[in-house]
Amino acid sequence: MNDEIAAVETVAGLMALSARTAPKARGTDVLVTRVVKRDGLPLLARTMRSIGDARGIGFFLRDAANVEQSDSCLLLGARKEPTAGIDCGGCGFATCAAMLKFLPASPAEKAPMRGPNCAVRMVDLGIAIGSAVKTAQIHNVDNRVMYSCGVAALTLGWLEECQVGYGIPLKAAGKNIFFDRAKV
């Protein structure tokens, strides 16, 4: 491993820290993070390709190529419980308890992510993702938030207890691999 790859892995850990310490509603943390090092990226990319092929989603294939070229990847997810407990109705149910009763025992066969989800917790996840990419930017590490990585991570069981997940692959190179990508 060269010094740049080691530095990117360090930044991935700092990004996880930024996500962890990002503000959360009611001070309750439902965030799950996982740093995937270079040796885990081929499996993540293969899973993305498999999902893309099976569902006919071309951008999964394009994103898988980026993951294969990456130095590391931060995965972030939100656990289904606890809800924010404020009965805001943002999830489409009148109460948090009603939403939790509706959750299926197992995921829908074709759904890449599971729901319903607490709207406030999804905002918490978004803020955590923003904090993580801010940290990557501060350290000059190229990155891109990817839904496709999150779906693959959920499929692999890498974000335990989560219903929603995203991935942020990272790369240190002379040209940002996440731009000027093939159109799908």
C-alpha positions as MATLAB code, in Angstrom:
seq = 'MNDEIAAVETVAGLMALSARTAPKARGTDVLVTRVVKRDGLPLLARTMRSIGDARGIGFFLRDAANVEQSDSCLLLGARKEPTAGIDCGGCGFATCAAMLKFLPASPAEKAPMRGPNCAVRMVDLGIAIGSAVKTAQIHNVDNRVMYSCGVAALTLGWLEECQVGYGIPLKAAGKNIFFDRAKV';
ca = [
       0.000    0.000    0.000;
       1.344    3.420   -0.880;
       1.234    6.523    1.305;
      -1.659    8.087   -0.620;
      -3.886    5.039   -0.169;
      -3.059    4.963    3.539;
      -3.944    8.660    3.741;
      -7.280    8.058    2.002;
      -8.104    5.279    4.490;
      -7.290    7.679    7.327;
      -9.595   10.281    5.784;
     -12.349    7.638    5.501;
     -12.041    7.137    9.269;
     -12.170   10.899    9.817;
     -15.268   11.048    7.624;
     -16.916    8.380    9.787;
     -16.044   10.513   12.806;
     -17.573   13.607   11.170;
     -20.737   11.662   10.412;
     -20.908   10.296   13.951;
     -20.581   13.734   15.556;
     -23.002   15.454   13.164;
     -26.142   16.768   14.881;
     -28.913   14.222   15.373;
     -32.563   14.855   16.276;
     -33.225   14.628   19.985;
     -29.575   13.624   20.489;
     -30.320   10.018   19.512;
     -27.812    8.374   17.190;
     -29.141    5.768   14.737;
     -26.182    6.028   12.374;
     -24.153    3.011   11.251;
     -20.806    3.555    9.525;
     -18.349    1.168    7.932;
     -15.084    1.859    6.164;
     -14.439   -0.507    3.265;
     -10.739   -0.729    2.535;
      -9.241   -1.503   -0.832;
      -9.447   -5.290   -0.423;
     -13.245   -5.107    0.099;
     -13.953   -2.913   -2.921;
     -14.008   -5.722   -5.547;
     -16.861   -7.502   -3.727;
     -18.790   -4.234   -3.374;
     -18.301   -3.494   -7.095;
     -19.322   -7.043   -8.132;
     -22.486   -6.757   -6.061;
     -23.285   -3.393   -7.647;
     -22.804   -4.919  -11.114;
     -24.988   -7.893  -10.237;
     -27.807   -5.630   -9.042;
     -27.428   -3.378  -12.077;
     -27.561   -6.343  -14.456;
     -30.510   -7.981  -12.698;
     -32.574   -4.773  -12.611;
     -31.391   -3.193  -15.831;
     -30.017   -0.128  -14.039;
     -27.074    1.156  -16.046;
     -25.741    3.646  -13.522;
     -24.993    0.774  -11.108;
     -22.522   -0.560  -13.691;
     -20.920    2.859  -14.177;
     -20.699    3.390  -10.412;
     -19.191   -0.098   -9.952;
     -16.353    0.882  -12.271;
     -15.688    3.918  -10.044;
     -15.703    1.757   -6.914;
     -13.174   -0.614   -8.482;
     -10.840    2.331   -9.087;
     -11.312    3.778   -5.588;
      -8.919    3.646   -2.656;
     -11.580    3.259    0.056;
     -15.325    3.690    0.597;
     -17.330    4.950    3.547;
     -20.734    3.347    4.010;
     -23.434    5.097    6.025;
     -26.856    3.871    7.021;
     -29.675    4.622    9.412;
     -31.227    2.024   11.690;
     -35.000    1.697   11.526;
     -35.381    2.371   15.256;
     -35.695    4.402   17.284;
     -37.820    6.929   15.489;
     -37.556   10.557   16.536;
     -40.691    9.927   18.608;
     -42.347   13.227   17.790;
     -45.341   11.958   15.792;
     -44.669   14.519   13.030;
     -46.371   12.537   10.253;
     -43.453   13.045    7.850;
     -43.320    9.302    7.203;
     -46.951    9.244    6.097;
     -48.311    7.789    9.336;
     -50.084    9.696   12.103;
     -47.778    8.385   14.816;
     -44.345    6.813   15.129;
     -45.942    3.735   16.685;
     -48.229    3.328   13.665;
     -45.253    3.501   11.313;
     -43.313    0.893   13.277;
     -46.300   -1.477   13.243;
     -46.395   -1.223    9.454;
     -42.772   -2.310    8.986;
     -42.654   -5.692    7.272;
     -40.844   -8.540    8.993;
     -38.674   -8.978    5.909;
     -37.761   -6.628    3.076;
     -39.834   -6.456   -0.068;
     -38.387   -8.826   -2.626;
     -37.603   -6.205   -5.259;
     -37.074   -3.125   -3.118;
     -33.435   -2.046   -2.790;
     -34.133   -0.221    0.465;
     -36.798   -0.788    3.074;
     -39.438    1.466    4.479;
     -41.317    3.253    5.713;
     -38.696    5.325    7.509;
     -38.754    8.102   10.043;
     -38.435   11.307    7.993;
     -36.466   12.982   10.776;
     -33.968   10.093   10.857;
     -33.538   10.339    7.081;
     -32.647   14.020    7.541;
     -30.162   12.958   10.245;
     -28.585   10.580    7.709;
     -28.403   13.334    5.111;
     -26.712   15.719    7.538;
     -24.221   12.988    8.476;
     -23.443   12.367    4.793;
     -22.909   16.099    4.291;
     -20.556   16.243    7.257;
     -18.597   13.277    5.903;
     -18.133   14.729    2.419;
     -17.124   18.060    3.958;
     -14.301   16.227    5.706;
     -13.224   14.568    2.459;
     -13.192   17.980    0.779;
     -11.114   19.529    3.563;
      -8.513   16.797    3.000;
      -8.660   17.067   -0.825;
      -9.936   13.521   -1.354;
     -12.182   13.075   -4.378;
     -15.522   11.480   -3.554;
     -19.085   10.978   -4.688;
     -22.200   10.033   -2.716;
     -23.679    6.897   -4.300;
     -27.080    5.341   -3.770;
     -25.831    2.284   -5.690;
     -23.085    1.609   -3.120;
     -25.645    1.770   -0.352;
     -27.929   -0.724   -2.062;
     -25.002   -3.125   -2.538;
     -23.904   -2.677    1.090;
     -27.433   -3.457    2.303;
     -27.540   -6.508    0.006;
     -24.232   -7.726    1.450;
     -25.459   -7.194    5.036;
     -22.674   -4.671    5.681;
     -25.016   -2.129    7.289;
     -26.669   -4.249    9.944;
     -30.085   -3.168   11.211;
     -30.295   -0.488    8.513;
     -33.090   -0.022    6.016;
     -31.398    2.776    4.075;
     -27.757    3.210    3.146;
     -25.376    5.193    0.964;
     -21.735    4.842    0.024;
     -19.040    7.418   -0.535;
     -16.148    5.980   -2.548;
     -12.866    7.883   -2.222;
      -9.886    8.345   -4.506;
      -6.632   10.297   -4.513;
      -5.538   10.831   -8.109;
      -4.365   13.537  -10.473;
      -7.853   13.633  -12.047;
     -11.157   13.156  -10.280;
     -12.527    9.767  -11.414;
     -16.052   10.691  -10.320;
     -16.493   13.389  -12.997;
     -16.566   13.115  -16.789;
     -18.173    9.717  -16.360;
     -19.978    7.839  -19.099;
     -23.615    8.800  -19.552;
     -26.149    6.056  -18.864;
];
